[in-house]
Amino acid sequence: MTEHEASECGCEHSSPGMSRRALLQRAAALGTGATLATQGLATKYAFASDGYHGDVVVVLSLRGGFDGLQAFVPTADPRYRALRPTVAIPESRLLGLDNNFGMHPALEPLLKYWKNGTLGVVNAVGMAKPNRSHFAAMGEIERAAPGSTIRSGWLDRVLGLRSSGGAYRGVQVGANRPPVSFGGGTPELSFLSVDSFTLSKSPTAADRNAWRAALMGMNDDAPALMAAPARMAVSAVNTAADLQRGGYRPRDAASYPHTELGTAMKDVAHLIKSNVGLQVACVDFGDWDMHSGMGTVGGGWLRSHLSQLAKTLDAFASDLGSTMGRVTVITLSEFGRRVKENGSGGTDHGHGQAVMLLGGGVKGGQVYGQWPGLADAALVDGDLAVTTDYRNVLAELLEKRCGAGSLSTVFPDLTADRLGAFRARA
């Protein structure tokens, strides 16, 4: 969360991160994986074993509360304009998707993916019960086990379905603490970017070799639980050094914005094309908490954010080219926004949200989910109702594109109600 966002809604700031060396030392002592973290954009990569043949799943968290009603406007619902007389997007400016929805013009770079059938949208999606606290709601979204005593994250449980892998089984980049979705027993690595990932206090190759020898020597006779983090750290640094030496140049068709989001997604593309065994990549894009000064269709905060999002996803898909056939991007936010605009030119914390799906396995060109409508009787305390449990979207993605079998331990007590938004992987 940015300083701007926190000042608007009074949310507490995250606690400062520890130094990279301190985190590495603590991780080695606890046996939870080597960690080197710094402040900045949060990007996480999780890697499966070498036998994994499913899609690379990119979870793009739009932190702050994504206003899906402004991104994908319900043109057939007259209550939208009645409840948002100031900030509503004029119908003449919308990019037509179907007879019921139009897309914000700032998302125009994504229109070609809608037309070629690789971009889809799920509307009125979220948790069963409203939760309008940023931290509590995102925690619940990332834990994905409502009503249970399970404290681990859903991605940790997904990774736990597979046999143990190498150093890059679970990695976080640029955050001061792991996301709740990665909480659990899976070892983790953390780095700000591919280019910056190295052992702390090791500016030269000789320094790095000394660190490696020391780590391996100290843990030579240690129990596996204690030795594994050191071995993983050494292996991860070696791989990162190889990637750094090789460098990375995106395809000429790809033009990533010079932003933290653009840099993060370029790193994801680098890792995918380097065939290091990437299974899941999670990227945070925050500052969506637009209580005031949202702006208009012609400019302002929301348009700028949507434009950056669209240009980055376009660059990512262009960079990967045909490789997008085995990659799926899904966006998630902790909640949507209230239907009625407030008196400050913005919207407050809501309930139902919109989810974007991008990839070769997506049955795109369609808005999925039952639209509940915006009539007073259909709203949940002034919010868009949720008609699709977001876990059903994730479950179908894992089943159809990632080869997952039973997901009872990943999403306990989930009633199967799949949308048919994905093609089964051949």
C-alpha positions in Angstrom: 0.0 0.0 0.0 1.3 3.4 -0.9 1.5 6.4 1.3 -1.2 8.0 -0.8 -3.5 5.1 -0.3 -2.9 4.8 3.4 -3.6 8.4 4.0 -6.9 8.2 2.3 -8.4 5.3 4.2 -6.4 5.4 7.5 -4.9 1.9 7.0 -1.8 1.1 9.0 1.5 0.8 7.1 3.3 -2.5 6.8 6.0 -3.0 9.3 9.5 -2.2 8.1 11.4 -5.2 6.6 14.5 -6.6 8.1 17.8 -6.5 6.3 18.5 -9.1 3.7 21.3 -10.6 5.8 19.1 -10.8 8.9 16.4 -12.5 6.9 18.8 -15.0 5.4 20.2 -15.8 8.9 16.7 -16.2 10.4 15.5 -18.3 7.5 18.5 -20.7 7.7 18.0 -21.0 11.5 14.3 -21.8 11.2 14.7 -24.1 8.2 12.1 -22.1 6.2 14.2 -21.2 3.2 16.8 -18.5 2.4 15.3 -15.1 2.2 16.8 -11.8 0.9 14.2 -9.1 1.0 14.1 -5.4 0.4 11.4 -2.7 0.3 9.7 -2.2 -3.0 7.2 -3.7 -5.4 6.2 -7.2 -4.2 6.8 -9.9 -6.8 6.8 -13.6 -5.9 7.8 -16.6 -8.0 7.0 -20.2 -7.1 8.6 -23.1 -8.9 7.5 -26.7 -9.1 9.5 -29.8 -9.6 11.1 -30.6 -13.0 8.1 -32.9 -13.8 5.6 -30.1 -13.9 3.9 -29.6 -17.3 1.0 -27.3 -16.5 0.6 -23.6 -17.2 2.7 -21.0 -15.5 0.1 -19.1 -13.4 0.7 -15.4 -12.9 -1.4 -14.1 -10.0 -1.5 -10.3 -10.3 -2.9 -8.8 -7.0 -4.5 -5.4 -7.5 -4.2 -4.3 -3.9 -6.3 -1.6 -2.5 -9.7 -2.6 -3.9 -10.1 -2.8 -7.6 -13.2 -0.9 -9.0 -14.4 -3.5 -11.5 -17.5 -1.4 -12.2 -15.4 1.3 -13.7 -13.1 -1.1 -15.6 -15.9 -3.2 -17.0 -19.1 -1.1 -17.0 -22.5 -2.8 -16.9 -24.0 -0.8 -19.8 -27.3 -2.5 -19.7 -27.9 -1.6 -16.1 -29.4 1.9 -15.7 -28.6 2.0 -12.0 -24.8 2.4 -12.8 -25.2 5.9 -14.1 -27.8 6.8 -11.6 -25.6 5.8 -8.7 -22.4 7.3 -10.2 -23.5 10.6 -11.8 -20.1 12.2 -11.6 -17.6 9.4 -12.2 -19.6 7.1 -14.6 -17.9 6.4 -17.9 -19.9 7.8 -20.8 -21.3 5.0 -22.9 -20.0 6.7 -26.1 -16.4 6.3 -24.7 -16.6 2.6 -23.8 -15.1 -0.2 -25.8 -17.9 -2.6 -26.5 -17.5 -6.1 -25.2 -21.0 -7.5 -25.6 -24.6 -6.3 -25.2 -24.2 -5.9 -21.4 -20.7 -4.7 -20.7 -18.2 -2.1 -22.0 -14.5 -1.7 -21.2 -12.8 1.4 -20.0 -11.0 3.1 -22.9 -7.7 3.1 -20.9 -7.7 -0.7 -21.3 -7.7 -0.4 -25.1 -4.3 -2.3 -25.5 -6.1 -5.4 -24.2 -9.0 -5.2 -26.7 -7.2 -7.3 -29.3 -6.9 -10.2 -26.7 -10.7 -10.0 -26.1 -11.3 -10.2 -29.8 -8.8 -13.1 -30.4 -10.4 -15.0 -27.5 -7.5 -15.0 -24.9 -9.0 -12.4 -22.5 -12.0 -13.0 -20.4 -13.6 -11.3 -17.4 -15.5 -12.7 -14.4 -17.8 -10.2 -12.8 -19.5 -10.2 -9.3 -16.8 -12.5 -8.0 -15.3 -12.6 -4.5 -15.8 -14.0 -1.0 -19.1 -15.1 0.3 -19.1 -12.7 3.3 -18.2 -9.0 2.9 -15.0 -7.9 4.6 -14.0 -4.2 4.0 -10.7 -4.2 5.8 -7.7 -4.2 3.4 -5.5 -6.5 5.5 -8.2 -8.8 6.8 -9.8 -9.2 3.4 -6.6 -9.9 1.5 -5.6 -12.3 4.2 -8.8 -14.2 3.7 -8.5 -14.1 -0.1 -5.0 -15.5 0.1 -5.7 -18.1 2.8 -8.8 -19.2 0.8 -10.1 -21.5 3.6 -13.1 -19.7 5.1 -14.6 -21.3 8.2 -11.7 -23.6 8.8 -8.7 -23.6 11.1 -6.3 -23.8 8.2 -3.7 -21.0 8.5 -1.6 -21.7 5.4 -2.0 -20.0 2.1 -3.7 -21.5 -1.0 -0.5 -21.3 -3.1 1.5 -23.0 -0.4 -1.1 -25.8 -0.4 -1.0 -26.0 -4.2 2.8 -26.4 -4.1 2.4 -29.0 -1.4 0.5 -31.3 -3.8 3.8 -31.8 -5.7 7.0 -33.6 -4.8 9.8 -31.4 -3.4 11.6 -29.4 -6.1 14.8 -27.3 -6.3 15.8 -24.0 -5.0 13.2 -22.1 -7.0 10.2 -23.9 -5.7 8.9 -20.8 -3.9 10.3 -17.3 -4.3 9.2 -13.8 -3.3 10.8 -10.7 -4.8 10.8 -7.2 -3.4 8.4 -7.5 -0.4 9.2 -7.1 3.2 7.3 -10.2 4.1 5.8 -13.1 2.2 2.1 -13.0 1.2 -0.4 -15.0 3.1 -0.9 -17.1 0.0 2.7 -18.5 0.5 2.4 -19.0 4.2 3.1 -22.6 5.3 5.8 -25.2 5.0 7.1 -24.5 1.5 10.7 -23.1 1.5 11.0 -19.6 0.1 13.5 -17.3 -1.5 13.1 -13.5 -1.8 14.7 -11.0 -4.1 13.9 -7.6 -5.5 14.7 -8.5 -9.1 16.6 -11.1 -11.1 19.5 -8.7 -11.6 19.8 -7.7 -8.0 19.5 -11.2 -6.5 22.8 -12.2 -4.8 24.2 -13.0 -1.4 24.4 -10.0 0.9 27.8 -8.4 1.3 29.2 -10.3 -1.7 30.2 -7.7 -4.3 32.7 -10.0 -6.0 32.8 -13.5 -7.3 35.5 -14.3 -4.7 33.2 -13.1 -1.9 30.3 -15.2 -3.2 32.5 -18.3 -3.4 33.6 -17.7 0.2 30.0 -17.4 1.3 29.0 -20.5 -0.5 31.8 -22.5 1.0 31.0 -21.3 4.5 27.3 -22.0 4.2 27.9 -25.5 2.9 30.7 -26.2 5.4 28.6 -25.1 8.4 25.8 -27.4 7.3 27.7 -30.3 6.0 26.7 -32.6 8.9 23.5 -30.9 9.9 20.1 -32.5 9.8 18.2 -32.1 6.5 15.8 -29.6 8.1 18.7 -27.3 8.9 20.9 -27.9 5.9 18.3 -27.6 3.2 18.0 -23.8 3.4 21.7 -23.3 3.0 21.8 -25.6 0.0 18.8 -23.9 -1.5 20.4 -20.5 -1.0 23.6 -21.6 -2.8 21.7 -23.2 -5.6 19.4 -20.1 -6.0 22.3 -17.7 -6.1 24.1 -19.9 -8.7 21.0 -19.9 -11.0 20.5 -16.1 -10.5 24.2 -15.5 -11.5 23.6 -17.5 -14.7 20.5 -15.5 -15.6 22.4 -12.2 -14.9 25.3 -13.2 -17.1 23.0 -14.1 -19.9 21.0 -10.8 -19.6 17.5 -10.4 -21.0 16.1 -8.7 -24.0 12.4 -8.8 -24.6 11.0 -9.3 -28.1 11.0 -6.2 -30.2 7.1 -6.2 -30.1 7.2 -5.8 -26.3 7.4 -2.3 -24.8 7.2 -2.6 -21.0 6.4 0.7 -19.1 9.3 2.0 -17.1 7.5 1.3 -13.8 7.9 -1.2 -11.0 5.0 -3.2 -12.5 6.6 -3.2 -15.9 10.0 -4.3 -14.5 8.4 -7.1 -12.4 6.4 -8.5 -15.3 9.5 -8.4 -17.5 11.3 -10.4 -14.9 8.5 -13.0 -14.9 8.8 -13.3 -18.7 12.6 -13.7 -18.3 12.1 -16.5 -15.9 9.5 -18.2 -18.0 11.6 -18.1 -21.1 14.7 -19.2 -19.2 12.9 -22.6 -18.4 13.9 -22.5 -14.7 10.8 -24.5 -13.8 8.4 -21.6 -13.0 5.0 -22.7 -11.9 3.5 -19.7 -10.2 4.4 -16.0 -10.3 2.6 -13.5 -8.1 3.0 -9.7 -8.7 1.5 -6.9 -6.6 0.2 -3.7 -8.2 -1.2 -1.5 -5.5 -2.7 2.0 -4.9 -6.3 1.1 -6.1 -7.9 2.5 -3.0 -9.5 5.5 -4.7 -11.7 7.1 -2.0 -11.3 10.5 -3.6 -10.1 12.1 -6.8 -10.6 9.0 -9.0 -10.7 11.2 -12.0 -12.7 11.2 -15.2 -12.7 9.1 -18.4 -10.2 11.6 -19.8 -7.6 11.5 -17.1 -6.7 11.1 -13.5 -5.8 8.4 -11.0 -8.0 5.5 -12.3 -7.3 6.1 -16.0 -3.5 6.3 -15.3 -3.6 3.0 -13.3 -5.7 1.2 -15.8 -3.5 2.4 -18.6 -0.4 1.1 -16.9 -2.0 -2.2 -16.2 -3.1 -2.6 -19.8 0.2 -1.6 -21.3 2.1 -3.9 -19.0 -0.1 -6.9 -19.8 0.1 -6.2 -23.5 3.9 -6.0 -23.3 4.0 -9.2 -21.3 1.8 -11.1 -23.8 3.7 -9.7 -26.8 7.0 -10.6 -25.2 6.0 -14.2 -24.6 4.3 -14.6 -28.0 3.3 -18.3 -28.6 4.6 -19.1 -25.1 1.4 -17.5 -23.8 -0.2 -20.8 -24.8 1.1 -22.2 -21.5 0.7 -19.1 -19.3 -2.4 -17.8 -17.5 -2.6 -14.4 -15.9 -5.4 -13.9 -13.3 -6.0 -10.7 -11.4 -7.3 -10.6 -7.8 -8.1 -7.9 -5.4 -9.3 -8.0 -1.8 -12.7 -6.5 -2.6 -14.5 -4.3 -5.1 -15.9 -0.8 -4.5 -19.2 0.4 -3.4 -21.7 1.0 -6.2 -22.6 4.5 -5.2 -19.9 7.2 -5.6 -19.1 9.2 -2.5 -18.9 13.0 -2.2 -15.2 13.2 -2.9 -15.2 12.0 -6.5 -14.3 8.4 -5.5 -15.8 5.1 -4.2 -15.4 3.4 -0.9 -14.6 -0.2 0.1 -17.1 -2.6 -1.4 -17.7 -6.3 -2.0 -18.1 -7.9 -5.4 -15.1 -7.5 -7.8 -14.1 -8.2 -11.4 -11.4 -10.7 -12.2 -9.4 -10.6 -15.5 -8.2 -13.8 -17.2 -5.5 -13.6 -19.9 -3.8 -16.6 -21.6 -3.9 -19.2 -24.3 -6.0 -21.5 -22.2 -8.7 -18.9 -21.5 -12.0 -19.1 -23.3 -12.0 -15.4 -23.8 -14.2 -12.8 -25.4 -16.8 -13.4 -22.7 -17.9 -12.0 -19.4 -18.5 -14.9 -17.0 -20.6 -15.1 -13.8 -24.2 -14.3 -13.0 -24.8 -10.6 -13.0 -26.9 -9.8 -9.9 -27.9 -6.3 -11.0 -27.6 -2.9 -9.2 -31.1 -2.5 -8.0 -31.4 -1.7 -4.3 -32.8 -5.1 -3.5 -29.9 -6.8 -5.2 -27.2 -5.0 -3.4 -25.5 -6.2 -0.2 -25.4 -3.2 2.1 -24.9 -0.9 -0.9 -22.3 -3.2 -2.6 -22.3 -5.4 -5.7 -23.4 -8.9 -4.6 -21.0 -11.8 -5.1 -22.5 -14.6 -7.3 -19.2 -16.5 -8.0 -16.9 -17.7 -5.3 -13.4 -16.7 -6.5 -12.1 -20.1 -5.4 -14.1 -21.7 -8.1 -12.2 -19.6 -10.7 -8.9 -20.7 -9.1 -9.9 -24.3 -8.9 -10.9 -24.5 -12.5 -7.7 -22.9 -13.5 -5.7 -25.5 -11.5 -7.8 -28.4 -12.8 -7.9 -27.4 -16.5 -4.5 -25.8 -17.0 -2.3 -27.1 -14.2 -3.2 -30.8 -14.1 -4.4 -30.7 -10.5 -6.4 -33.6 -9.2 -8.4 -33.4 -6.0 -8.3 -29.9 -4.5 -10.0 -30.8 -1.2 -6.9 -29.9 0.8 -6.4 -26.7 -1.2 -9.9 -25.3 -1.1 -11.7 -27.2 1.8 -15.5 -27.4 1.6 -15.7 -25.7 -1.8 -18.8 -26.6 -3.6 -17.9 -27.2 -7.3 -19.5 -24.6 -9.5 -17.1 -24.1 -12.3 -17.8 -21.4 -15.0 -16.2 -23.1 -18.0 -13.8 -20.2 -18.5 -10.8 -22.4 -19.4 -9.9 -24.9 -22.0 -8.5 -28.3 -20.8 -4.8 -28.5 -21.5 -3.9 -31.2 -24.1 
